């Protein structure tokens, strides 16, 4: 049995190890992108079952710590064409960011809709809507917003850049929209059925 103080110290160590592991992964992915070595192995994938559910599970503890409710509105059985491992990097980044920059006791809403033969997948979170100036910095390498929220969170400024490269390698696009009470990150994937 461990006491409260020991539990707090262990949780801190785990958070730091998670951050370092994430940082190493980001730099390895950046290296692969810059060397042209990010190979995309496309196949038909179940969007909810093989991608989204795994990402939600990955961040369940972090969401619980901030009391953020994740509402997954993506229907089962949607099939997209893509590289499962690379698309997990995209969804892990977007859901992780939604939790990091979302407000405590807020919500994250995941949805998908079919439009012109492509699925648009949206990750929305309650939080301070970003400004037009901040929007220009998104998806750029080593770019982080200088907001009060970003000063409290660790990051390399590579996650959205890598997500953009992966989505574009799949022939899709990714963008962000500021909403009245939060922000949405939307990306497009080819329909597989």
C-alpha positions in Angstrom: 0.0 0.0 0.0 1.2 3.5 -0.7 0.1 6.7 0.9 -1.4 9.8 -0.7 2.0 11.6 -1.0 3.6 8.6 -2.6 0.7 8.3 -5.0 1.0 11.9 -6.0 4.7 11.5 -6.6 4.1 8.4 -8.7 1.4 10.2 -10.8 3.9 13.0 -11.4 6.5 10.5 -12.6 4.0 8.8 -14.9 2.9 12.2 -16.4 6.5 13.1 -17.1 7.3 9.7 -18.7 4.2 10.0 -20.9 5.4 13.5 -22.0 8.9 12.2 -22.8 7.5 9.2 -24.7 5.2 11.5 -26.7 8.1 13.9 -27.4 10.3 11.1 -28.7 7.5 9.8 -30.9 6.9 13.3 -32.3 10.6 13.8 -33.2 10.8 10.3 -34.7 7.7 11.1 -36.8 9.1 14.5 -37.8 12.4 12.8 -38.9 10.4 10.3 -41.0 8.4 13.1 -42.7 11.5 15.2 -43.4 13.3 12.2 -44.9 10.3 11.2 -47.0 10.2 7.9 -45.2 6.6 8.1 -43.9 5.1 5.3 -45.9 1.3 5.1 -46.0 -0.1 1.5 -46.2 -3.8 2.1 -47.0 -6.5 -0.4 -46.4 -10.2 -0.3 -45.4 -10.5 0.5 -41.7 -13.5 0.7 -39.3 -13.3 4.3 -38.2 -15.0 4.0 -34.8 -13.9 0.4 -33.9 -10.3 0.5 -35.0 -9.3 4.2 -34.6 -11.6 6.4 -32.5 -12.3 3.9 -29.7 -8.6 3.2 -29.2 -7.8 6.9 -29.0 -10.6 7.5 -26.5 -9.3 4.6 -24.3 -5.8 6.0 -24.5 -6.9 9.3 -23.0 -9.6 8.1 -20.7 -7.6 8.7 -17.5 -6.5 12.2 -18.5 -10.1 13.1 -19.4 -11.3 11.8 -16.1 -8.6 13.8 -14.2 -10.1 17.0 -15.7 -13.7 15.7 -15.4 -14.1 16.1 -19.2 -16.9 14.0 -20.8 -16.0 12.5 -24.2 -19.1 12.1 -26.3 -18.4 9.7 -29.2 -21.2 10.3 -31.8 -19.4 8.4 -34.6 -21.6 5.6 -35.8 -20.3 2.0 -35.8 -19.6 0.4 -39.2 -18.2 3.5 -41.0 -15.3 2.4 -43.2 -12.5 4.7 -44.3 -9.4 4.1 -46.4 -6.1 4.7 -44.6 -3.1 3.6 -42.6 -4.4 2.5 -39.2 -1.1 3.3 -37.3 -0.8 6.8 -38.9 -4.4 7.7 -38.4 -4.1 6.7 -34.7 -1.3 9.4 -34.5 -3.8 11.9 -35.9 -6.7 11.0 -33.6 -4.4 10.7 -30.5 -3.1 14.2 -31.2 -6.5 15.8 -31.7 -8.1 14.1 -28.7 -5.1 14.7 -26.5 -5.1 18.3 -27.4 -8.8 18.6 -26.9 -8.3 17.3 -23.3 -5.2 19.4 -22.6 -6.8 22.7 -23.9 -10.4 21.9 -22.9 -12.0 23.3 -19.8 -12.4 21.2 -16.6 -15.9 19.8 -16.4 -16.3 20.4 -20.2 -16.9 18.1 -23.0 -15.4 16.7 -26.2 -17.6 15.7 -29.0 -16.5 13.4 -31.8 -18.6 13.1 -35.0 -18.3 12.1 -38.6 -20.4 13.0 -41.6 -20.2 11.9 -45.3 -19.7 14.7 -47.8 -18.8 14.2 -51.4 -17.4 10.7 -51.0 -15.3 11.6 -48.0 -15.9 11.4 -44.3 -15.3 14.6 -42.3 -14.2 13.6 -38.8 -14.6 16.4 -36.2 -13.1 16.7 -32.7 -14.7 19.5 -30.8 -13.9 20.7 -27.3 -15.2 23.3 -24.9 -12.6 25.9 -24.3 -11.5 29.4 -25.1 -12.0 29.9 -28.9 -8.7 30.7 -30.6 -8.3 34.1 -32.3 -7.7 34.5 -36.1 -4.1 35.3 -35.3 -3.7 32.1 -33.3 -5.4 30.1 -36.0 -2.6 31.1 -38.4 -0.1 29.4 -36.1 -1.9 26.1 -36.0 -0.4 23.2 -38.0 3.0 24.9 -38.3 6.2 23.1 -37.2 7.3 24.0 -33.6 4.4 26.4 -33.2 2.6 26.7 -29.9 -0.1 29.3 -29.0 0.9 31.7 -26.3 -2.3 31.4 -24.3 -2.7 30.9 -20.6 -3.8 27.3 -21.3 -0.7 26.5 -23.4 1.6 27.8 -20.7 0.2 25.2 -18.3 0.7 22.3 -20.7 3.8 20.7 -22.0 4.2 20.2 -25.8 6.7 20.3 -28.6 4.6 22.2 -31.2 4.8 19.3 -33.5 1.6 17.4 -33.0 -0.7 19.4 -35.4 2.1 19.7 -37.9 2.5 15.9 -38.0 -1.2 15.3 -38.1 -1.5 17.6 -41.1 1.3 15.8 -42.9 -0.3 12.4 -42.3 -3.8 13.6 -43.4 -2.3 15.2 -46.6 -0.4 11.9 -47.3 -3.8 10.3 -47.3 -5.1 12.8 -49.9 -7.2 14.6 -47.3 -7.2 18.0 -45.7 -7.3 19.1 -42.0 -8.4 22.4 -40.6 -9.6 24.2 -37.4 -12.7 26.2 -36.7 -13.3 28.5 -33.8 -16.8 28.2 -32.4 -18.8 30.3 -29.9 -17.8 28.2 -26.9 -14.8 26.1 -28.1 -12.9 24.9 -31.1 -13.2 22.1 -33.7 -10.5 20.3 -35.6 -11.8 18.6 -38.7 -10.1 16.2 -41.1 -11.2 14.4 -44.2 -10.7 10.7 -45.2 -11.7 8.7 -48.2 -14.8 6.6 -47.8 -14.2 2.9 -47.9 -17.7 1.5 -48.4 
